[in-house]
Amino acid sequence: MARDGSFERSGGGTSDRSARGRALEVLVRQAERFPDLAILPVDGTGLEARDAALAHAIAEQCLRRWLTLRHVLSAYLNQPFDRLEPAMRAVLLAGSAQILLLERIPVHAAIDESVAWAKRRIRPGAAGMVNAVLRRVAGLKGRGTRRDSWTLGADEFPLEDGGVMVLSDRIMPRHAGQCLSVGASVPGGLMGGWVGREGQERAEALVRHCLCRAPILLNVAHGAALGDQRLAPHRAAGHAVWVGKANEIGPWLRDHPGLWVQDPGSAAPVGLTRGLDASRILDLCAGRGTKTRQLRARFPEAAIVATDIDDGRRADLAATFADDSSVRVVEPGDVRAAFPDGADLVLLDVPCTNTGVLARRIEARYRFSRDALQRLVATQREVLAMGVSLLGREGRVLYATCSLEREEGEDQAAWACEEFGLTLEAEERTDPAGTPGEGPDAYRDGAYAAMLRR
């Protein structure tokens, strides 16, 4: 990145070890997987900071706007985009993302280096196709005219700042629903479910929210960093926005052990424990311990046992609480022996479709399907059954998910009450908040939680 903030051509052109080459390595793998995209980090080893940032930006924007870019590219292809070989899809996505979304990259650099990569990585004849298609995409920018808001016009390319780039050709869908789906890169099936359940207006707000760039938010309710200029206030009590450099937050957090990264939506479920007396707590799906830390702060006298089925997450969990005698991290098979008389509170932060966090988990939107949803519902019920079996007399299950789907939220709470004779004491749905162009202090992920008592 140059001193004026623009991206320069990476040293080494588009060799496989250059910034663009690194991004394309990941994008080829994603194209092979689509729509089952994964969290695949770009390897920045050996790159200068500006080149690593460029590689990350290219890969991220392709994932964030996959359907939008696919639609634009399809206007200039002689065959369906998804029938192209993965490497061709990857280089066209990367080139168009640089042209349309990374405005500080010179258009000629985006095209020239995409052509060079295609010639070397795919075959010499592929270069002509890449050149022709990306030049047509570049022509869409016209004079770079902007509008302040997205009105779903056929000549509008929506941006994450809330405005739009006015295209020189009306290539976006004419139908408002299709335009919304394509423009925000939210699959039509997912959006259609929201329309049926939430109504048109609310569904549109949820889709537009997916254009937001999720900020780094911190839970500061149990610690202090007075006067630190790298923190800015958030509208949610007990939370702050990290405005420092992303690579500084790890060392900074190590110096502030009472603070941790957590969105207000993620924090909301533990709020249902307000007023609860619990001395024996199990966290069965603890991940890397974000909600475990909340429970530790809220119940300072309690004995807490935490686990996770993923070995990597469990190792991180153990490292987080290595010096805390009140939190014991165990293997999943050892949780039953943790409290022979049962737990007072069992937290189940279950695996889900992540539809409440699609602006943050950008790959999850493409994986959504009704079949996947039903598989997750079955898994959640298995976890619920396990959690209930670990309860003591009059114990409680706190069921939490970051999904907006009723099947994973309200319906699961109702099923658990009927299946196990539980009582629903409280439930809360937290809707995503924040619109493109709004400040990070307004942003919030979505979540659902239910407190169930034996």
C-alpha positions in Angstrom: 0.0 0.0 0.0 1.4 3.4 -1.0 1.8 6.3 1.4 -1.4 7.9 0.1 -3.3 4.7 1.0 -3.5 3.3 -2.5 -2.4 -0.3 -3.3 0.7 -0.6 -5.4 1.5 -3.5 -7.7 2.9 -6.2 -5.5 6.6 -7.1 -5.9 6.8 -10.2 -8.1 3.7 -9.5 -10.1 1.3 -12.4 -9.9 3.6 -15.2 -9.1 2.1 -17.8 -6.8 3.9 -16.1 -3.8 2.9 -12.6 -4.6 0.0 -10.8 -2.8 -2.5 -11.5 -5.7 -1.1 -15.0 -6.1 -1.7 -15.8 -2.4 -5.3 -14.5 -2.6 -5.9 -16.5 -5.8 -4.6 -19.7 -4.1 -7.3 -19.4 -1.5 -10.0 -18.4 -4.0 -9.3 -21.4 -6.3 -9.9 -23.6 -3.2 -13.1 -21.7 -2.4 -14.3 -22.0 -6.0 -13.9 -25.7 -5.8 -16.0 -25.8 -2.6 -18.7 -23.3 -3.4 -21.3 -22.9 -1.9 -19.8 -24.8 1.0 -17.2 -22.1 1.6 -14.8 -22.4 4.5 -12.7 -20.1 6.7 -9.5 -20.2 4.7 -6.9 -17.6 5.8 -4.6 -16.1 3.2 -0.9 -17.1 3.9 0.9 -13.8 4.4 4.2 -15.4 5.3 7.1 -13.4 3.8 4.9 -10.6 2.5 5.4 -7.0 3.5 2.5 -5.6 5.6 1.0 -3.7 2.6 1.1 -6.8 0.4 -0.4 -9.0 3.0 -3.2 -6.4 3.4 -3.8 -6.5 -0.3 -4.0 -10.3 -0.4 -6.5 -10.4 2.5 -8.6 -7.6 1.0 -8.9 -9.4 -2.4 -9.9 -12.7 -0.9 -12.3 -11.1 1.6 -14.1 -9.0 -0.9 -14.6 -12.0 -3.2 -16.3 -13.9 -0.4 -18.3 -10.9 0.8 -19.7 -10.2 -2.6 -19.5 -13.5 -4.4 -23.0 -13.5 -5.8 -22.8 -9.8 -6.8 -19.6 -10.3 -8.7 -20.8 -13.5 -10.2 -23.9 -11.7 -11.6 -21.8 -8.9 -13.0 -19.4 -11.3 -14.7 -22.2 -13.4 -16.1 -23.3 -10.5 -18.2 -20.1 -10.9 -20.2 -19.7 -14.6 -20.4 -20.8 -17.0 -23.1 -21.5 -19.9 -20.6 -22.8 -20.1 -17.0 -20.2 -18.8 -14.5 -20.5 -21.9 -12.3 -19.5 -24.1 -15.2 -16.2 -22.4 -15.6 -13.2 -24.3 -14.1 -12.4 -23.2 -10.5 -9.2 -21.3 -11.4 -11.1 -19.3 -14.1 -13.8 -18.4 -11.6 -11.2 -17.4 -9.0 -9.3 -15.1 -11.3 -12.4 -13.4 -12.7 -13.8 -12.9 -9.2 -10.5 -11.5 -8.0 -10.1 -9.2 -10.9 -13.6 -7.8 -10.7 -13.4 -7.3 -7.0 -10.3 -5.2 -7.4 -11.9 -3.2 -10.2 -15.3 -2.6 -8.5 -14.6 -2.8 -4.8 -10.9 -1.9 -4.1 -10.9 1.5 -5.7 -7.3 2.4 -4.8 -6.0 -0.4 -7.0 -5.3 0.9 -10.6 -7.7 -0.8 -13.0 -4.8 -1.6 -15.4 -2.9 -3.4 -12.6 -5.9 -5.5 -11.7 -6.5 -6.5 -15.4 -2.8 -7.0 -16.4 -1.9 -9.1 -13.4 -5.1 -11.2 -13.7 -4.3 -11.9 -17.3 -0.7 -12.9 -16.5 -1.8 -15.2 -13.8 -4.4 -16.9 -16.0 -1.9 -17.4 -18.8 0.6 -19.0 -16.4 -1.8 -20.9 -14.0 -4.6 -22.0 -16.4 -3.4 -22.0 -20.0 -2.2 -19.4 -22.5 -5.6 -19.2 -24.2 -7.3 -18.3 -21.0 -5.6 -14.9 -20.9 -7.7 -13.6 -23.8 -11.0 -14.4 -22.1 -9.9 -12.9 -18.8 -8.7 -9.8 -20.5 -11.9 -9.4 -22.5 -14.3 -10.0 -19.6 -12.4 -7.8 -17.1 -12.2 -4.9 -19.6 -16.0 -5.0 -19.9 -16.3 -5.0 -16.1 -14.0 -2.0 -15.9 -16.2 -0.2 -18.5 -19.1 -0.4 -16.0 -17.4 2.1 -13.8 -17.9 4.8 -16.4 -17.0 8.2 -14.8 -17.2 6.8 -11.3 -20.6 8.5 -10.5 -22.0 7.8 -7.0 -25.4 8.0 -5.4 -25.9 8.3 -1.6 -28.3 5.4 -1.2 -29.3 2.1 -2.8 -32.7 2.3 -4.4 -32.4 -1.2 -6.1 -31.9 0.4 -9.5 -30.7 -1.8 -12.3 -27.7 0.5 -12.7 -26.7 0.6 -9.0 -23.8 -1.4 -7.6 -24.2 -1.2 -3.7 -21.3 -0.5 -1.5 -20.7 -1.1 2.2 -20.7 2.6 3.0 -24.4 2.8 2.1 -23.9 4.4 -1.3 -23.8 3.0 -4.7 -21.6 3.1 -7.8 -23.7 4.1 -10.8 -23.0 1.6 -13.6 -22.7 2.5 -17.2 -25.1 -0.4 -18.1 -28.3 -1.5 -16.4 -27.2 -5.1 -15.7 -28.5 -5.6 -12.2 -31.8 -7.5 -11.8 -35.0 -5.5 -12.5 -37.0 -7.4 -9.9 -36.6 -5.7 -6.5 -36.2 -9.0 -4.6 -33.7 -10.4 -7.0 -31.8 -7.1 -7.0 -31.6 -7.1 -3.2 -30.4 -10.7 -3.1 -27.8 -10.2 -5.8 -26.7 -6.8 -4.6 -26.1 -7.8 -1.0 -24.8 -11.3 -2.0 -27.5 -13.1 0.1 -28.9 -16.3 -1.5 -32.5 -16.0 -2.6 -33.6 -19.1 -0.6 -32.3 -17.6 2.7 -33.8 -14.2 1.9 -37.1 -15.8 0.9 -37.4 -17.5 4.3 -36.9 -14.2 6.0 -39.6 -12.6 3.9 -42.1 -15.4 4.8 -41.3 -15.2 8.5 -40.4 -11.6 9.1 -42.3 -9.7 6.4 -40.9 -7.8 3.4 -39.7 -4.7 5.3 -37.8 -6.5 8.1 -36.4 -9.1 5.7 -35.0 -6.2 3.5 -33.3 -4.7 6.6 -31.7 -8.0 7.4 -30.4 -8.4 3.9 -29.0 -4.8 3.8 -27.3 -5.5 7.1 -25.3 -8.2 5.4 -23.5 -5.4 3.5 -22.0 -4.0 6.7 -18.4 -4.6 7.6 -18.6 -6.0 11.2 -16.3 -4.0 13.5 -14.2 -5.4 16.4 -16.3 -5.0 19.5 -15.2 -5.6 23.1 -16.9 -6.6 26.3 -15.7 -4.0 28.8 -18.3 -4.6 31.5 -15.8 -6.3 33.8 -12.6 -4.5 33.2 -11.2 -1.0 32.5 -9.0 0.7 30.0 -9.6 4.3 31.0 -8.7 6.9 28.4 -7.3 4.5 25.9 -7.7 6.1 22.5 -8.0 2.8 20.8 -11.4 2.3 22.3 -14.5 4.2 21.3 -18.0 4.0 23.0 -20.6 1.6 21.7 -24.3 2.1 22.1 -24.7 -1.1 24.0 -23.8 -0.8 27.7 -20.6 -2.6 28.7 -19.2 -2.6 25.2 -16.7 -0.6 23.2 -15.4 -0.4 19.6 -11.8 -1.2 18.9 -10.5 1.6 16.6 -6.8 0.7 16.9 -4.9 -1.4 14.3 -6.2 -4.9 14.0 -2.8 -6.4 14.6 -2.4 -4.6 17.9 -5.4 -6.0 19.7 -3.9 -9.3 20.7 -1.0 -7.8 22.7 -3.3 -5.1 24.0 -5.8 -7.7 25.3 -3.0 -9.6 27.1 -2.3 -6.4 29.1 -6.1 -6.0 29.9 -7.2 -9.5 31.1 -10.6 -8.2 32.2 -11.6 -7.3 28.6 -12.3 -9.5 25.7 -13.6 -9.4 22.1 -17.4 -10.0 22.1 -20.3 -8.5 20.3 -23.3 -7.4 22.3 -25.4 -10.0 20.5 -23.1 -12.7 21.6 -23.2 -11.3 25.2 -27.0 -11.1 25.4 -27.8 -14.7 26.3 -25.8 -14.7 29.5 -27.9 -11.6 30.5 -30.7 -14.1 31.1 -28.8 -15.4 34.2 -29.4 -12.1 36.0 -30.5 -12.8 39.5 -29.7 -16.5 39.3 -27.9 -18.3 42.1 -25.6 -20.9 40.7 -22.5 -22.5 42.2 -22.0 -25.4 39.8 -21.8 -24.4 36.1 -21.2 -26.5 33.0 -20.3 -24.8 29.6 -20.7 -27.7 27.2 -20.0 -25.9 23.9 -17.5 -23.4 25.2 -15.6 -22.7 22.0 -12.6 -20.5 23.0 -14.3 -19.3 26.1 -16.1 -16.0 25.4 -19.3 -16.8 27.2 -17.2 -18.8 29.8 -15.5 -15.6 30.7 -18.9 -13.9 31.1 -20.1 -16.6 33.4 -16.8 -16.4 35.4 -17.3 -12.6 35.9 -21.0 -13.0 36.8 -20.6 -15.9 39.2 -17.2 -15.3 40.8 -17.8 -17.9 43.6 -19.0 -20.7 41.3 -17.1 -23.7 40.1 -17.2 -23.7 36.3 -16.4 -26.7 34.1 -16.0 -26.1 30.4 -15.4 -28.2 27.3 -15.6 -28.3 23.6 -15.5 -31.2 21.1 -13.0 -29.4 18.9 -9.4 -30.2 20.0 -8.0 -26.8 18.8 -10.7 -24.7 20.5 -10.4 -26.8 23.7 -6.7 -26.2 23.8 -7.2 -22.4 23.4 -9.9 -22.7 26.2 -7.4 -24.4 28.5 -4.8 -21.7 27.8 -7.2 -18.9 28.5 -8.1 -20.3 32.0 -4.7 -21.8 32.8 -4.2 -19.5 35.8 -7.8 -19.6 37.0 -8.6 -22.2 39.6 -12.4 -21.5 39.3 -12.6 -22.7 35.7 -11.6 -26.3 34.9 -11.3 -27.4 31.2 -12.0 -31.1 30.7 -12.4 -33.6 27.8 -16.0 -33.9 26.6 -16.2 -37.4 28.0 -15.4 -36.2 31.5 -18.2 -33.7 32.0 -20.6 -36.1 33.6 -18.2 -36.7 36.4 -17.6 -33.0 37.0 -20.6 -32.6 39.3 -22.0 -35.9 40.6 -25.1 -34.3 41.9 -25.7 -32.3 38.7 -25.2 -28.7 37.7 -27.1 -25.7 38.7 -26.6 -24.2 35.2 -25.7 -25.7 31.9 -24.8 -23.4 29.1 -25.4 -24.8 25.6 -24.1 -22.3 23.0 -25.0 -24.8 20.2 -23.6 -25.1 16.6 -26.0 -23.3 14.2 -26.5 -21.8 10.8 -25.0 -18.5 11.9 -27.8 -16.5 10.2 -27.6 -13.8 12.9 -24.0 -13.1 12.2 -23.8 -13.1 8.4 -22.1 -9.8 8.2 -19.3 -11.2 10.4 -19.3 -14.8 9.2 -19.4 -13.9 5.5 -18.9 -17.5 4.3 -21.9 -18.9 6.2 -24.6 -17.3 4.1 -23.7 -19.5 1.1 -23.8 -22.7 3.1 -27.3 -22.2 4.2 -29.9 -24.8 3.0 -33.0 -26.4 4.4 -31.2 -29.7 4.5 -28.3 -28.2 6.5 -30.8 -26.5 8.8 -32.5 -29.8 9.6 -29.2 -31.6 10.3 -28.3 -28.8 12.7 -31.7 -29.0 14.4 -31.0 -32.7 15.0 -27.6 -31.9 16.4 -29.0 -29.2 18.7 -31.5 -31.6 20.1 -28.8 -34.1 20.9 -26.9 -31.4 22.7 -30.0 -30.3 24.5 -30.7 -33.9 25.7 -27.1 -34.1 26.9 -27.4 -30.8 28.8 -30.6 -31.8 30.5 -29.1 -35.1 31.6 -26.4 -33.1 33.5 -28.8 -31.0 35.5 -29.2 -31.2 39.2 -32.5 -30.8 41.0 -34.2 -27.6 39.8 -31.2 -26.9 37.6 -31.4 -24.7 34.5 -30.3 -24.9 30.9 -29.3 -21.7 29.1 -29.8 -22.5 25.4 -28.1 -20.0 23.0 -27.6 -19.7 19.3 -26.5 -17.0 16.9 -29.2 -18.0 14.4 -32.4 -16.1 13.4 -34.2 -19.2 12.3 -37.2 -20.2 14.5 -36.4 -23.8 13.9 -33.1 -23.3 15.8 -34.5 -20.9 18.5 -38.1 -20.7 19.6 -39.1 -24.1 18.2 -36.2 -25.8 20.0 -37.1 -24.3 23.3 -40.7 -25.5 22.9 -39.5 -29.0 21.9 -37.2 -29.2 25.0 -40.1 -28.2 27.3 -42.4 -30.8 25.9 -39.7 -33.6 25.6 -38.1 -33.2 29.0 -40.9 -31.5 31.0 -38.9 -28.2 31.4 -40.4 -24.8 32.1 -39.5 -21.9 29.8 -38.5 -19.1 32.3 -37.4 -16.5 29.8 -36.4 -16.2 26.1 -34.9 -13.4 24.2 -34.2 -12.7 20.5 -31.6 -10.1 19.7 -31.9 -8.9 16.1 -28.9 -7.7 14.1 -28.5 -4.0 14.1 -26.6 -1.5 11.9 -27.0 -0.5 8.3 -24.4 0.2 5.6 -22.7 3.5 6.3 -23.8 3.7 9.9 -21.1 4.0 12.5 -19.6 0.9 14.2 -21.2 2.0 17.5 -24.5 1.0 16.0 -23.5 -2.5 14.9 -24.7 -5.7 16.6 -24.9 -9.3 15.7 -28.1 -11.4 16.1 -28.8 -14.1 18.7 -31.5 -16.1 20.5 -31.5 -17.4 24.0 -33.9 -19.4 26.3 -33.7 -20.2 30.0 -35.2 -23.6 30.7 -35.8 -24.8 34.3 -36.2 -28.4 35.4 
